[in-house]
Amino acid sequence: MTKAIVHIGYHKTSTTWFQKRFYPAVENVRYIPRNRVREVFLEDTAFHFEAKRAHAKLETDKDETIAICEEGLSGYLHTGGLAGYLSKEMAYRIKAIFPDAHIVIFVRNQYSMIAASYRQYIKGGGTYSIRRYLFAEDYLQGARAEIAKCPRFTFDHFEYVPLVSHYQSLFGAENVHVFPYEMLKETPEGFLSNFARRLDLEINLEKLVQSASNRSYGVGTMWIVRLLHHLTNRSVFDKHYVIHIPYWYELVRGVGEVLNKLPGLNWFPGSEAFLGRRLSGWIAQRYCRSNAMLEKMTGLSLAQFGYPLEPTPSIETA
């Protein structure tokens, strides 16, 4: 039976770098390109997915080990994994194709994750304020206010315990490997060495160049790009635009990359400072219990990386 390592995300945890640099350099696995993975796992609707047909598309050999890395398997960050329905379903699809797979899940401090999600929203064409992005239900009316009819960002998506528990129930706790993104950023060489050892991956780390593949915008760049995106309807759904100018989105992406190299425009104050005291306090209240549970489930020490583990007194609403 084909052995599989399935890296499901989350978004904003260097998955692009793993796809472009790390997994293609592993010598004892065959890395399956992202476009094929998306075709196999994400294109079929719920009642038309067939495991045998999907497996055949991957063209795997029973004696080989394959690696898959696709953050979409954990759910698109701007829609909360379609309110979690897609995130949950992908686990069943992986199980149907690779019943003994090793699952890789990277998590990230929610202050940092939520700030990064909003920055990605702006980079992807968004125009609304951070509060409008995070608490869209306070602004929407009618069908758009119903999450079953119009999925949007949800704080539930970054409550990691339900997804980790779901995968553990399907694949066994010993086959679900959870890593803090911050550990990779803090000591990349040591982390990657341990990561490769844990998953039995043969790779020459000395030849591996680690550089950001999807760099987030600084504050200055972000606000300029946000203004320019009012002239395109791409590519996020929940946004406002005045008129759609063909190819404007692509032009703005290029302008944004140039602006983000300029001193001052690429500066970012840190996630908690960017979010503000009130919103940061609300986030701590929202995730502290779940993070404490994740520590117990995985044996990880999340406190050293600033994950909220204690509620913030007197913060009731963002």
Order of alpha helices (4+ residues) and beta strands (2+ residues): beta-beta-alpha-alpha-beta-alpha-alpha-beta-alpha-alpha-alpha-beta-alpha-alpha-alpha-alpha-alpha-alpha
